[in-house]
Amino acid sequence: MTTVADDTKTGTAGRRRRGHGRAGRGRRHGTIGSAGLYVATGVATLLFLVPFYLLVRNSLSTDAEITGEDWTFFPAHLRWGNIGELFDDPAVPFARSLWNSAVVGVLHTLGTLLVCSLAGYGLARIPYRHADKVFYGVLVTLMVPSAVTFVPSFVLVSSLGWVDSLRGLVVPGLFSGFTCFLFRQYFLGFPKELEEAARVDGLGHWGAYWRIVVPNSLNFFAAIATITFISGWNAFLWPLVIGQDPKAWTVQVALSSYMTNQTVNFHLIFMATAISILPLVFVFLFLQRWLVQGIAKTGVKG
């Protein structure tokens, strides 16, 4: 005859077996899920690397090897001489275009950070009656297509004599409504206690901004700087119109010169593209941690 104690022991043992079974199935499902995640990540990584492989492969090939029907993983003889041919081309001052893009990118980034951060800080922290109206006016500029302002901007720059100059390439793009919006959203969430302590020490709005806010917001500034530099480096249409002299070409304009109605220099296009993306790769790898943190901190507070 079974007793209550025996039934209790049997029920407990059964629950333990069922618990172990569920745990085992959970571990198996977790292992399968992890394996699937690794496989998906590996496939995505390979797909992401395919354009870079094609870029390197074609930049070290001849035009016949690039356009030929017989495809090889890498050409039998790597054409390292394509680098010398690229920089020795008298028709395209590629080295000068790299320098121009670097100067324009750095000046554009520094200027945008200064102008837009000051505007965003003023909208977020300096109280005055028409602050909301100014902010809504900034948002309205985001709805205006760039094609609408392109011709008036060119007429203004041309009347100032800034064609074929760094001023014409940099100054018109120093203010960005979207960047101003991001700074405002970030500063709305900045701790007010730090600024109040600065004012107790006798600092005004400028002193609090420069000595308190900026040093404690370097992650966000680095994120915006990364995005702005990449945007300035990749700009094409405005530098194409303003930089009419080859000495004022940026790297994107120089790239377009290898493709004309008569000829297409495939190996030079790929080599120039491979070299031109190296600064962007270095900037992104160096600042990617701050880029992710800064974008996460923009928020929608306020």
Sine and cosine of phi, psi and omega as CSV:
sin_phi,cos_phi,sin_psi,cos_psi,sin_omega,cos_omega
0.00,0.00,0.75,-0.66,0.00,-1.00
-0.99,0.13,0.51,-0.86,0.02,-1.00
-0.95,-0.32,0.14,-0.99,0.02,-1.00
-0.90,0.43,-0.60,0.80,0.01,-1.00
-0.90,0.45,-0.64,0.77,0.03,-1.00
-0.90,0.43,-0.67,0.74,0.02,-1.00
-0.88,0.47,-0.63,0.78,0.00,-1.00
-0.91,0.42,-0.68,0.73,0.02,-1.00
-0.89,0.45,-0.66,0.75,-0.01,-1.00
-0.90,0.44,-0.68,0.73,0.01,-1.00
-0.90,0.43,-0.63,0.78,0.02,-1.00
-0.91,0.42,-0.67,0.74,0.02,-1.00
-0.90,0.43,-0.62,0.78,0.02,-1.00
-0.90,0.43,-0.67,0.74,0.02,-1.00
-0.89,0.45,-0.62,0.79,0.03,-1.00
-0.90,0.44,-0.68,0.73,0.01,-1.00
-0.90,0.44,-0.68,0.73,0.03,-1.00
-0.90,0.43,-0.62,0.79,0.04,-1.00
-0.90,0.44,-0.69,0.72,0.05,-1.00
-0.89,0.46,-0.61,0.79,0.02,-1.00
-0.90,0.43,-0.70,0.72,0.02,-1.00
-0.91,0.41,-0.62,0.79,0.03,-1.00
-0.90,0.44,-0.65,0.76,0.02,-1.00
-0.90,0.43,-0.69,0.73,0.03,-1.00
-0.90,0.43,-0.61,0.79,0.03,-1.00
-0.89,0.45,-0.65,0.76,0.02,-1.00
-0.92,0.40,-0.66,0.75,0.02,-1.00
-0.89,0.45,-0.70,0.71,0.02,-1.00
-0.90,0.44,-0.62,0.79,0.05,-1.00
-0.90,0.44,-0.64,0.76,0.03,-1.00
-0.90,0.43,-0.69,0.72,0.02,-1.00
-0.90,0.44,-0.66,0.75,0.02,-1.00
-0.90,0.44,-0.65,0.76,0.03,-1.00
-0.91,0.41,-0.66,0.75,0.02,-1.00
-0.89,0.45,-0.68,0.73,0.04,-1.00
-0.89,0.46,-0.61,0.79,0.03,-1.00
-0.90,0.44,-0.68,0.73,0.02,-1.00
-0.90,0.44,-0.65,0.76,0.01,-1.00
-0.90,0.44,-0.71,0.70,0.00,-1.00
-0.89,0.46,-0.64,0.77,0.03,-1.00
-0.91,0.42,-0.65,0.76,0.02,-1.00
-0.90,0.44,-0.68,0.73,0.02,-1.00
-0.90,0.44,-0.69,0.72,0.01,-1.00
-0.89,0.45,-0.61,0.79,0.03,-1.00
-0.90,0.43,-0.69,0.73,0.02,-1.00
-0.89,0.45,-0.68,0.73,0.03,-1.00
-0.89,0.45,-0.59,0.81,0.02,-1.00
-0.93,0.37,-0.55,0.84,-0.06,-1.00
-1.00,0.09,-0.25,0.97,-0.03,-1.00
-0.84,0.54,-0.73,0.69,0.02,-1.00
-0.87,0.49,-0.58,0.81,0.02,-1.00
-0.94,0.35,-0.61,0.79,0.08,-1.00
-0.88,0.47,-0.73,0.68,0.01,-1.00
-0.88,0.47,-0.60,0.80,0.00,-1.00
-0.90,0.43,-0.74,0.68,-0.01,-1.00
-0.93,0.36,-0.69,0.72,-0.04,-1.00
-0.88,0.48,-0.74,0.67,-0.05,-1.00
-0.96,0.28,-0.49,0.87,0.01,-1.00
-0.93,0.35,-0.36,0.93,0.01,-1.00
-0.96,-0.29,0.39,0.92,-0.01,-1.00
-0.85,-0.53,0.14,-0.99,0.13,-0.99
-1.00,-0.02,0.19,-0.98,0.03,-1.00
-0.88,0.47,-0.60,0.80,0.00,-1.00
-0.91,0.41,-0.62,0.79,0.02,-1.00
-0.95,0.31,-0.48,0.88,0.01,-1.00
-0.96,0.27,-0.68,0.73,-0.09,-1.00
-0.99,-0.12,-0.05,1.00,-0.04,-1.00
-0.94,0.34,0.35,-0.94,-0.01,-1.00
-0.97,0.26,-0.52,0.85,-0.02,-1.00
-1.00,0.09,0.94,-0.33,-0.05,-1.00
-1.00,-0.03,0.73,-0.69,0.10,-1.00
-0.85,-0.53,0.50,-0.87,-0.03,-1.00
-0.87,0.50,-0.70,0.72,0.14,-0.99
-0.62,-0.78,0.54,-0.84,0.02,-1.00
-0.90,0.44,0.42,-0.91,-0.02,-1.00
-0.88,0.47,-0.60,0.80,0.02,-1.00
-0.83,-0.56,0.90,-0.43,0.01,-1.00
-0.95,0.32,0.78,-0.63,-0.08,-1.00
-1.00,-0.01,0.97,0.24,0.04,-1.00
-0.93,0.37,-0.30,0.95,0.05,-1.00
-0.92,0.39,-0.23,0.97,0.06,-1.00
-0.88,0.47,-0.49,0.87,0.02,-1.00
-0.91,0.41,-0.74,0.67,0.03,-1.00
-0.89,0.45,-0.63,0.78,0.03,-1.00
-0.89,0.45,-0.59,0.81,-0.01,-1.00
-0.90,0.43,-0.74,0.68,-0.08,-1.00
-0.99,0.15,-0.29,0.96,0.01,-1.00
-1.00,-0.07,-0.02,1.00,-0.02,-1.00
-0.92,0.40,0.90,-0.43,-0.04,-1.00
-0.95,0.31,-0.36,0.93,-0.05,-1.00
-0.98,0.20,-0.41,0.91,-0.06,-1.00
-0.78,-0.62,0.95,-0.32,0.03,-1.00
-0.98,0.21,0.98,0.21,-0.14,-0.99
-0.93,0.38,-0.64,0.77,0.02,-1.00
-0.88,0.47,-0.66,0.75,0.02,-1.00
-0.91,0.42,-0.61,0.79,0.00,-1.00
-0.92,0.39,-0.59,0.81,0.08,-1.00
-0.89,0.46,-0.69,0.72,0.02,-1.00
-0.90,0.44,-0.68,0.73,0.02,-1.00
-0.88,0.48,-0.68,0.73,0.01,-1.00
-0.90,0.43,-0.63,0.78,0.02,-1.00
-0.90,0.44,-0.71,0.70,0.00,-1.00
-0.90,0.43,-0.73,0.68,0.00,-1.00
-0.88,0.47,-0.69,0.72,-0.01,-1.00
-0.89,0.46,-0.69,0.72,-0.02,-1.00
-0.93,0.37,-0.74,0.67,0.00,-1.00
-0.90,0.43,-0.66,0.75,0.03,-1.00
-0.89,0.46,-0.66,0.76,-0.01,-1.00
-0.92,0.39,-0.76,0.65,-0.02,-1.00
-0.89,0.45,-0.69,0.72,0.00,-1.00
-0.90,0.43,-0.67,0.74,0.01,-1.00
-0.91,0.42,-0.67,0.74,0.04,-1.00
-0.87,0.50,-0.69,0.72,-0.03,-1.00
-0.92,0.38,-0.80,0.61,-0.08,-1.00
-0.91,0.41,-0.76,0.65,-0.09,-1.00
-0.96,0.30,-0.55,0.83,0.04,-1.00
-0.93,0.36,-0.63,0.77,0.06,-1.00
-0.90,0.43,-0.68,0.73,0.02,-1.00
-0.90,0.43,-0.70,0.71,0.02,-1.00
-0.90,0.43,-0.62,0.78,0.02,-1.00
-0.92,0.39,-0.65,0.76,0.04,-1.00
-0.89,0.45,-0.66,0.75,0.01,-1.00
-0.93,0.36,-0.49,0.87,-0.07,-1.00
-1.00,0.00,-0.50,0.86,-0.21,-0.98
-0.83,-0.56,-0.38,0.93,-0.04,-1.00
-0.99,-0.11,0.93,-0.37,-0.06,-1.00
-0.98,0.20,0.79,-0.61,0.17,-0.99
-0.42,-0.91,0.29,-0.96,-0.25,-0.97
-0.88,0.47,-0.62,0.79,-0.14,-0.99
-0.98,-0.21,0.39,0.92,-0.04,-1.00
-0.88,0.48,-0.70,0.71,-0.01,-1.00
-0.90,0.43,-0.62,0.78,0.01,-1.00
-0.91,0.42,-0.66,0.75,0.05,-1.00
-0.90,0.44,-0.67,0.74,0.01,-1.00
-0.89,0.46,-0.69,0.73,0.03,-1.00
-0.91,0.42,-0.56,0.83,0.08,-1.00
-0.90,0.44,-0.62,0.78,0.07,-1.00
-0.90,0.44,-0.67,0.75,0.02,-1.00
-0.90,0.44,-0.57,0.82,0.01,-1.00
-0.89,0.45,-0.57,0.82,0.00,-1.00
-0.89,0.46,-0.41,0.91,0.03,-1.00
-0.94,0.34,-0.35,0.94,-0.03,-1.00
-1.00,-0.01,-0.09,1.00,-0.01,-1.00
-1.00,0.01,0.86,-0.50,0.01,-1.00
-0.88,0.47,0.59,-0.81,-0.01,-1.00
-0.89,0.45,-0.46,0.89,0.02,-1.00
-0.90,0.45,-0.46,0.89,-0.01,-1.00
-0.95,0.32,-0.59,0.81,-0.06,-1.00
-1.00,-0.08,-0.04,1.00,-0.11,-0.99
-0.91,0.40,-0.79,0.62,-0.04,-1.00
-0.90,0.43,-0.74,0.67,0.06,-1.00
-0.86,0.52,-0.60,0.80,0.03,-1.00
-0.91,0.42,-0.66,0.75,0.02,-1.00
-0.91,0.41,-0.66,0.75,0.02,-1.00
-0.88,0.48,-0.67,0.74,0.00,-1.00
-0.91,0.42,-0.72,0.69,0.00,-1.00
-0.90,0.44,-0.65,0.76,0.01,-1.00
-0.91,0.42,-0.64,0.77,0.01,-1.00
-0.92,0.40,-0.43,0.90,0.05,-1.00
-1.00,0.10,-0.10,1.00,-0.01,-1.00
0.96,0.26,0.50,0.87,-0.06,-1.00
-0.99,-0.16,0.13,0.99,0.06,-1.00
-0.92,0.40,0.63,-0.78,-0.04,-1.00
0.89,0.46,0.60,0.80,0.02,-1.00
-0.64,-0.77,0.36,-0.93,0.04,-1.00
-0.91,0.42,-0.54,0.84,0.02,-1.00
-0.88,0.47,-0.67,0.74,0.02,-1.00
-0.92,0.40,-0.50,0.87,0.00,-1.00
-0.99,0.17,-0.51,0.86,-0.17,-0.99
-0.98,-0.21,-0.77,0.64,-0.20,-0.98
-0.86,0.51,-0.72,0.70,-0.06,-1.00
-0.87,0.49,-0.38,0.93,-0.04,-1.00
-0.97,-0.24,0.27,0.96,-0.07,-1.00
-0.95,0.32,-0.53,0.85,0.00,-1.00
-0.98,-0.21,0.74,-0.68,0.05,-1.00
-0.78,-0.63,0.84,-0.54,0.01,-1.00
-0.88,0.48,-0.61,0.79,-0.01,-1.00
-0.93,0.38,-0.67,0.74,0.04,-1.00
-0.90,0.43,-0.64,0.77,0.08,-1.00
-0.87,0.50,-0.68,0.73,0.04,-1.00
-0.87,0.50,-0.69,0.72,0.01,-1.00
-0.89,0.46,-0.67,0.74,0.02,-1.00
-0.90,0.43,-0.67,0.74,0.02,-1.00
-0.87,0.49,-0.72,0.70,0.00,-1.00
-0.89,0.46,-0.61,0.79,0.01,-1.00
-0.93,0.37,-0.70,0.71,-0.05,-1.00
-0.93,0.36,-0.43,0.90,0.09,-1.00
-0.89,0.46,-0.51,0.86,0.02,-1.00
-1.00,-0.08,0.03,1.00,0.01,-1.00
-0.96,0.29,0.67,-0.74,-0.05,-1.00
-0.86,0.52,0.86,-0.52,0.01,-1.00
-0.94,0.34,-0.39,0.92,-0.04,-1.00
-0.88,0.48,-0.59,0.80,0.01,-1.00
-0.91,0.42,-0.65,0.76,0.02,-1.00
-0.94,0.34,-0.60,0.80,0.04,-1.00
-0.91,0.42,-0.62,0.78,0.06,-1.00
-0.91,0.42,-0.59,0.81,0.04,-1.00
-0.91,0.41,-0.62,0.78,0.01,-1.00
-0.94,0.34,-0.52,0.85,0.10,-1.00
-0.89,0.46,-0.56,0.83,0.03,-1.00
-0.99,0.17,0.03,1.00,0.09,-1.00
0.99,-0.12,0.19,0.98,0.00,-1.00
-1.00,0.06,0.62,-0.78,0.10,-0.99
-1.00,0.02,-0.27,-0.96,-0.01,-1.00
-0.89,0.45,-0.68,0.73,0.00,-1.00
-0.91,0.42,-0.70,0.72,0.01,-1.00
-0.90,0.44,-0.66,0.75,0.04,-1.00
-0.91,0.42,-0.64,0.77,0.01,-1.00
-0.90,0.44,-0.77,0.64,-0.15,-0.99
-0.97,0.23,-0.58,0.82,-0.12,-0.99
-0.98,-0.19,-0.30,0.95,-0.04,-1.00
-0.89,-0.46,-0.80,0.61,-0.13,-0.99
-0.94,0.33,-0.78,0.63,-0.06,-1.00
-0.88,0.47,-0.76,0.65,0.00,-1.00
-0.87,0.49,-0.45,0.89,0.00,-1.00
-1.00,-0.09,0.15,0.99,-0.01,-1.00
-0.79,-0.61,0.41,0.91,-0.10,-0.99
-0.90,0.43,-0.53,0.85,0.03,-1.00
-0.88,0.47,-0.71,0.71,0.00,-1.00
-0.93,0.36,-0.65,0.76,0.05,-1.00
-0.88,0.48,-0.64,0.77,0.02,-1.00
-0.90,0.43,-0.62,0.79,0.03,-1.00
-0.90,0.43,-0.73,0.68,0.01,-1.00
-0.91,0.41,-0.60,0.80,0.02,-1.00
-0.89,0.46,-0.64,0.77,0.02,-1.00
-0.89,0.46,-0.75,0.66,-0.01,-1.00
-0.89,0.46,-0.68,0.74,-0.05,-1.00
-0.92,0.38,-0.66,0.75,0.00,-1.00
-0.91,0.42,-0.69,0.72,0.02,-1.00
-0.88,0.47,-0.67,0.75,0.03,-1.00
-0.90,0.44,-0.69,0.72,0.01,-1.00
-0.92,0.39,-0.60,0.80,0.00,-1.00
-0.92,0.38,-0.60,0.80,-0.06,-1.00
-1.00,0.03,-0.05,1.00,-0.02,-1.00
-0.88,0.48,0.66,-0.75,-0.06,-1.00
-0.80,-0.60,-0.79,0.61,-0.19,-0.98
-0.91,0.41,-0.74,0.67,-0.01,-1.00
-0.90,0.43,-0.73,0.68,0.08,-1.00
-0.88,0.48,-0.51,0.86,0.02,-1.00
-0.91,0.42,-0.63,0.77,-0.03,-1.00
-0.98,0.20,-0.65,0.76,-0.07,-1.00
-0.98,0.18,-0.66,0.75,-0.03,-1.00
-1.00,0.05,0.96,0.27,-0.04,-1.00
-0.98,0.19,-0.49,0.87,0.07,-1.00
-0.99,0.13,0.72,-0.70,0.03,-1.00
-0.81,0.59,-0.45,0.89,0.02,-1.00
-0.94,0.35,-0.30,0.95,0.01,-1.00
-0.98,-0.22,0.10,1.00,-0.01,-1.00
-0.92,0.40,0.60,-0.80,0.22,-0.98
-1.00,-0.07,0.07,-1.00,-0.13,-0.99
-0.91,0.41,-0.55,0.83,0.00,-1.00
-0.93,0.37,-0.60,0.80,0.06,-1.00
-0.93,0.38,-0.64,0.77,0.04,-1.00
-0.88,0.47,-0.63,0.78,0.03,-1.00
-0.88,0.48,-0.65,0.76,-0.04,-1.00
-0.92,0.39,-0.37,0.93,-0.05,-1.00
-0.96,0.29,-0.25,0.97,0.02,-1.00
-0.99,0.12,-0.06,1.00,0.03,-1.00
-0.84,-0.55,0.95,-0.30,-0.02,-1.00
-0.86,-0.52,0.01,-1.00,0.03,-1.00
-0.93,0.36,-0.40,0.92,-0.06,-1.00
-0.99,-0.12,-0.66,0.75,-0.10,-1.00
-0.68,-0.73,0.40,-0.92,0.11,-0.99
-0.71,-0.70,0.92,-0.38,0.02,-1.00
-1.00,-0.01,1.00,0.01,-0.11,-0.99
-0.89,0.46,-0.71,0.70,-0.09,-1.00
-0.91,0.41,-0.56,0.83,0.03,-1.00
-0.96,0.29,-0.58,0.81,0.05,-1.00
-0.88,0.47,-0.73,0.68,-0.02,-1.00
-0.93,0.37,-0.64,0.77,0.01,-1.00
-0.91,0.41,-0.70,0.71,0.02,-1.00
-0.90,0.44,-0.62,0.78,0.03,-1.00
-0.91,0.41,-0.67,0.74,0.02,-1.00
-0.87,0.48,-0.66,0.75,0.00,-1.00
-0.95,0.30,-0.60,0.80,-0.09,-1.00
-0.94,0.33,-0.42,0.91,-0.01,-1.00
-1.00,0.05,-0.19,0.98,-0.03,-1.00
-0.86,0.51,-0.72,0.70,0.04,-1.00
-0.86,0.52,-0.61,0.79,0.02,-1.00
-0.92,0.39,-0.62,0.78,0.03,-1.00
-0.90,0.43,-0.70,0.72,0.01,-1.00
-0.90,0.43,-0.69,0.73,0.00,-1.00
-0.89,0.45,-0.69,0.73,-0.04,-1.00
-0.93,0.38,-0.69,0.72,0.00,-1.00
-0.90,0.43,-0.58,0.82,-0.04,-1.00
-0.97,0.25,-0.55,0.84,-0.12,-0.99
-0.92,-0.39,0.19,0.98,-0.11,-0.99
-0.90,0.43,-0.57,0.82,0.01,-1.00
-0.90,0.44,-0.70,0.71,0.03,-1.00
-0.93,0.36,-0.51,0.86,0.02,-1.00
-0.89,0.46,-0.74,0.67,-0.02,-1.00
-0.92,0.40,-0.71,0.71,0.00,-1.00
-0.90,0.45,-0.66,0.75,-0.04,-1.00
-0.92,0.40,-0.68,0.73,0.01,-1.00
-0.92,0.40,-0.59,0.81,0.03,-1.00
-0.91,0.40,-0.44,0.90,-0.05,-1.00
-1.00,0.01,-0.10,1.00,0.01,-1.00
-0.89,0.45,-0.74,0.67,0.08,-1.00
0.88,0.47,-0.09,-1.00,0.07,-1.00
-0.75,-0.66,0.44,0.90,-0.04,-1.00
-0.96,0.27,0.49,-0.87,0.04,-1.00
1.00,0.05,0.00,0.00,0.00,0.00
